[in-house]
Amino acid sequence: MDTMTFTKAAAGVLGAFLVFLLGKWAAQELYYMDSHGEAAYVIETESDESTEEVAEVSFAEMMASADADKGEKVFKKCSACHKLEKGANSTGPYLYGVVGRAVGAADGFGYSDAIAGLGGDWTPERLNEFLTKPGAYASGTTMSFAGLKKDSDRVNLIAFLNGNSDAPYVIEAAAEVEAADGAAPEEAAAAEVASEEAAETAEDSSDTASAEEAGAAAEVANVDAEAAAEAPAEEAAPAAAEAIETVAVAGDIEAGAKVFKKCAACHKLEEGKNVVGPYLYGVVGRPVAAAEGFKYTDAMKEVGGEWTPDRLAEFLTKPRDFAPGTSMSFAGLRKEDDRTNVIAYLQSIAN
């Protein structure tokens, strides 16, 4: 190799190296990051010493706010394999009356050993656990459904299924939330006292007050006993009815129709159409436990009297406190406005 050829080869190598260095320097100038001093920002990671707590919601509290209407929509995921008609088994067993029913007890359905061996009853809590992930709850089950991830979907579905039963399961609900959702305690108490006084006065006037005097008494809860004693009993009945009407129409009928959706799974508004619960057509002013053809519990039969607006409001606050032993699983309406509005709506249906 002569000197000229060697010189050219060396120049080529050195030139390529020079280009590489120039490229490196250019890249450093464009993307340079100083690694000295304090960081521009710090990414914080969770440490073992973190003490922040997330408030837990109990299953009872979730069930207290369950929406059966939304549960009906969730049931569409189940309807390909399960029917709601009693005895109508399909790919899966029928689900009418499943809440509270013994596990593996749908007549005529052949259960897998995994389900048949569980034993016990389908309580709401147990259904909630099963519906989270059936395959994990009953290993070996032939049920291919992956489960419902959302707590709200599960409790809503359970509430819907519970409404499709001859004897709905009594679901223990959360404790009452004090006046945070409605009026201040003092205002709520005053309104309740005034309402009770008006109702009591109207009832007292049914035997003794004149129609004009009884109507005034229902508004101010103050009847002159001596004057009332002289009035005939037959004139008092219209006054009592007027007092009932005055209380009921104070609510928002349109808003009450929306509230009634919580009741629609178990009650119908058509006269004589009983389902899980008795029909509610004409319930305002009707004697308690008087829906024709409906089989009431002893707890409701023993209540007696009539469903005045005030009495309905008390019952709807928490049914199981008003009539211990009732089979009605509904937890109650916490907001006073909801109770007033739904009563106004129910009365409007019968007028």
C-alpha positions in Angstrom: 0.0 0.0 0.0 1.5 3.4 -1.0 1.6 6.4 1.2 -1.3 8.2 -0.6 -3.7 5.3 -0.2 -2.9 5.0 3.5 -3.4 8.7 4.0 -6.8 8.6 2.4 -7.9 5.6 4.5 -6.8 7.3 7.7 -8.5 10.6 6.7 -11.8 8.7 6.1 -11.7 7.0 9.6 -10.8 10.3 11.3 -13.5 12.1 9.4 -16.2 9.6 10.4 -15.1 9.8 14.0 -15.2 13.6 13.8 -18.8 13.5 12.5 -19.8 11.1 15.3 -18.3 13.5 17.9 -20.1 16.5 16.3 -23.4 14.6 16.4 -22.9 13.7 20.1 -22.1 17.4 21.0 -25.1 18.6 19.1 -27.4 16.1 20.9 -26.1 17.1 24.3 -26.8 20.8 23.5 -30.4 20.0 22.5 -31.3 17.5 25.3 -29.0 18.5 28.1 -30.3 18.0 31.7 -28.4 19.2 34.7 -28.1 16.3 37.2 -26.7 18.5 39.9 -28.5 20.5 42.6 -32.2 20.0 43.6 -34.6 18.2 41.4 -37.0 20.3 39.4 -39.9 18.3 40.9 -40.4 15.4 43.2 -42.6 12.4 42.6 -44.1 11.3 45.9 -44.8 7.6 46.5 -47.1 6.1 49.1 -45.2 5.2 52.2 -45.9 2.6 54.9 -46.5 5.5 57.3 -49.5 6.8 55.4 -52.4 7.3 57.9 -55.1 8.6 55.6 -58.2 6.4 56.1 -61.1 5.9 53.6 -64.5 5.8 55.2 -66.0 2.3 54.8 -69.7 1.9 53.9 -71.4 -1.1 55.5 -73.5 -3.5 53.4 -76.6 -2.5 55.4 -76.0 1.1 54.4 -75.6 0.2 50.8 -78.8 -1.8 50.8 -80.6 1.1 52.5 -79.9 3.2 49.4 -80.4 0.4 46.8 -82.5 1.3 43.8 -84.7 -1.6 42.5 -85.4 0.2 39.2 -81.6 0.3 38.5 -81.5 -3.3 39.6 -84.0 -4.2 36.9 -81.6 -2.9 34.3 -78.7 -4.9 35.9 -80.9 -8.0 35.7 -80.7 -7.9 31.9 -77.2 -9.3 32.3 -78.8 -12.3 34.0 -81.9 -12.7 31.9 -80.2 -14.9 29.2 -79.9 -17.7 31.7 -82.4 -16.9 34.5 -86.1 -16.2 34.5 -88.2 -14.5 37.1 -91.3 -16.6 36.8 -91.7 -19.1 39.6 -90.7 -22.6 38.4 -89.5 -21.4 35.0 -86.0 -22.9 35.0 -83.8 -22.2 32.0 -80.0 -22.5 31.6 -80.0 -21.4 35.3 -82.6 -21.8 38.0 -85.6 -19.4 38.2 -84.9 -16.4 40.5 -88.4 -15.6 41.7 -88.2 -15.6 45.5 -84.4 -16.3 45.5 -83.6 -13.8 48.3 -84.0 -15.8 51.5 -84.5 -19.1 49.6 -82.4 -22.1 50.5 -79.3 -22.5 48.3 -79.9 -25.1 45.5 -83.6 -25.3 46.2 -85.3 -24.2 42.9 -87.7 -27.0 42.1 -86.8 -29.0 39.1 -83.3 -27.6 38.5 -80.2 -29.8 38.4 -77.5 -28.1 40.4 -73.8 -28.7 40.3 -72.2 -30.4 43.3 -70.4 -27.1 44.0 -73.7 -25.2 44.6 -75.6 -28.2 46.1 -72.9 -28.6 48.7 -73.0 -25.0 49.9 -76.1 -25.3 52.2 -77.8 -22.4 54.0 -79.9 -19.7 52.6 -79.4 -17.0 50.0 -79.3 -14.0 52.4 -78.7 -10.6 50.8 -75.1 -10.6 52.2 -74.4 -14.0 50.8 -75.9 -13.1 47.4 -73.6 -10.1 47.4 -70.6 -12.2 48.0 -71.6 -14.8 45.4 -72.4 -12.1 42.7 -69.0 -10.5 43.2 -67.3 -13.6 41.6 -69.4 -16.8 41.4 -66.5 -19.0 40.3 -64.4 -18.0 43.4 -67.4 -18.3 45.8 -68.4 -21.8 44.6 -65.4 -23.4 43.0 -66.6 -25.9 40.4 -69.9 -24.2 39.6 -71.1 -24.4 36.0 -72.2 -20.8 36.1 -70.0 -19.0 33.6 -70.9 -15.4 34.6 -67.8 -13.5 35.6 -69.6 -11.4 38.3 -70.6 -7.9 39.1 -67.6 -5.7 40.1 -69.6 -2.6 41.3 -71.1 -2.7 44.8 -74.0 -0.6 43.5 -74.9 -3.0 40.8 -75.0 -5.9 43.3 -77.2 -4.2 45.9 -79.5 -2.8 43.3 -79.9 -6.2 41.7 -80.6 -7.8 45.1 -83.2 -5.1 45.9 -84.9 -5.9 42.5 -84.9 -9.6 43.1 -86.2 -9.1 46.6 -89.3 -7.4 45.1 -90.0 -10.4 43.0 -91.2 -12.7 45.8 -94.3 -13.8 47.6 -92.6 -12.9 50.9 -89.8 -10.3 50.5 -86.8 -10.8 52.7 -86.5 -8.2 55.6 -83.3 -6.5 54.8 -81.7 -4.7 57.8 -81.0 -1.2 56.7 -78.6 1.5 58.0 -79.5 3.7 60.9 -81.4 6.9 60.2 -79.4 9.9 59.1 -80.4 12.8 61.4 -81.6 16.1 59.8 -78.6 16.4 57.5 -80.7 15.6 54.5 -83.6 17.8 55.4 -84.7 20.5 57.8 -83.0 21.4 61.0 -84.0 19.2 64.0 -85.9 22.0 65.7 -87.9 22.8 62.5 -88.6 19.1 61.8 -89.8 18.5 65.4 -92.0 21.6 65.3 -93.5 20.6 62.0 -94.2 17.1 63.3 -95.8 18.3 66.5 -98.0 20.8 64.6 -99.0 18.0 62.1 -99.9 15.6 64.9 -101.9 18.2 66.8 -103.9 19.0 63.6 -104.7 15.3 63.0 -105.7 14.7 66.6 -108.0 17.8 66.6 -109.6 16.7 63.3 -110.3 13.2 64.7 -111.7 14.6 68.0 -114.0 16.9 66.0 -115.5 13.9 64.0 -117.9 13.3 66.9 -118.5 16.7 68.3 -117.5 19.7 66.0 -119.4 21.3 63.2 -118.0 21.2 59.7 -116.9 24.9 59.9 -115.3 24.5 63.4 -113.5 21.2 62.5 -111.9 22.8 59.4 -110.6 25.7 61.5 -109.3 23.2 64.1 -107.3 21.3 61.6 -105.5 24.5 60.7 -104.8 25.9 64.2 -105.1 22.9 66.4 -107.3 24.8 68.9 -111.0 23.8 69.3 -113.4 25.3 71.8 -114.6 22.1 73.6 -117.8 23.6 74.9 -118.9 24.8 71.5 -117.8 21.6 69.9 -120.0 19.4 72.2 -123.1 20.9 70.7 -122.4 20.0 67.1 -123.9 16.9 65.5 -121.5 14.0 64.6 -122.7 13.7 61.0 -121.5 17.2 60.2 -118.0 16.5 61.4 -117.0 13.8 58.9 -116.6 16.2 55.9 -114.4 18.5 58.0 -112.1 15.6 58.9 -111.9 14.7 55.2 -111.1 18.3 54.4 -108.3 18.3 56.9 -106.8 15.2 55.3 -107.0 16.8 51.9 -105.4 20.0 53.1 -102.3 18.1 54.5 -101.9 15.9 51.4 -102.1 18.6 48.7 -99.3 20.5 50.4 -96.8 18.2 48.6 -95.5 18.3 45.1 -97.4 15.7 43.1 -94.9 15.6 40.3 -92.0 15.1 42.7 -94.1 12.4 44.5 -94.5 10.5 41.3 -90.8 10.2 41.0 -90.5 9.1 44.7 -93.1 6.4 44.0 -90.7 4.6 41.7 -89.1 3.3 44.9 -92.4 1.7 45.8 -93.4 0.5 42.3 -91.6 -2.9 42.5 -93.9 -4.1 45.2 -97.1 -1.9 44.9 -99.4 -1.1 42.1 -101.8 1.9 41.7 -104.6 0.0 40.0 -107.5 -0.7 42.3 -107.6 -4.3 43.4 -104.2 -5.2 41.9 -102.2 -6.7 44.7 -98.7 -8.0 44.0 -95.9 -8.3 46.5 -97.6 -5.6 48.5 -101.2 -4.4 48.6 -102.5 -2.0 45.9 -102.2 1.7 46.9 -105.1 3.2 45.0 -107.2 5.2 47.5 -104.8 4.4 50.4 -105.0 7.9 51.8 -107.9 7.8 54.2 -108.4 4.0 53.8 -108.5 1.7 56.9 -105.2 0.1 57.6 -104.9 -3.5 56.2 -108.0 -3.1 54.2 -106.9 -3.8 50.6 -109.3 -6.5 49.3 -107.7 -9.8 48.5 -104.3 -9.0 50.2 -103.0 -11.2 53.0 -101.6 -8.9 55.6 -99.2 -9.8 58.5 -100.6 -9.8 62.0 -98.3 -6.8 62.6 -100.3 -4.7 60.1 -103.7 -6.1 61.2 -103.1 -5.0 64.7 -102.3 -1.4 63.8 -106.0 -0.4 63.3 -107.3 3.0 62.4 -107.0 4.7 59.1 -104.1 5.8 56.9 -104.2 9.6 57.5 -101.5 11.6 55.9 -99.7 12.0 59.2 -99.9 8.3 59.9 -98.6 7.5 56.5 -95.7 9.9 57.0 -94.9 8.2 60.3 -95.1 4.7 58.7 -93.0 5.7 55.7 -90.2 7.1 57.9 -89.4 3.6 59.0 -92.0 0.9 58.4 -90.5 -1.7 60.7 -90.4 0.8 63.7 -94.1 1.7 63.1 -95.2 -1.9 62.8 -92.7 -4.3 64.3 -93.0 -7.7 62.6 -94.2 -6.4 59.2 -92.8 -8.2 56.2 -92.3 -5.0 54.3 -88.6 -4.9 53.5 -88.5 -1.2 52.5 -86.1 0.8 54.8 -88.1 4.0 54.6 -87.9 7.5 53.3 -85.5 9.7 55.2 -86.4 13.0 53.7 -89.6 14.7 55.0 -90.2 16.2 51.6 -90.2 12.8 49.9 -92.8 11.5 52.3 -95.0 14.5 51.9 -94.7 14.5 48.1 -95.5 10.8 47.7 -98.5 11.0 50.0 -99.8 13.9 47.9 -99.2 11.9 44.7 -101.0 8.8 46.1 -104.0 10.9 47.1 -104.1 12.6 43.6 -104.4 9.1 42.0 -107.7 8.4 43.8 -109.2 11.8 43.0 
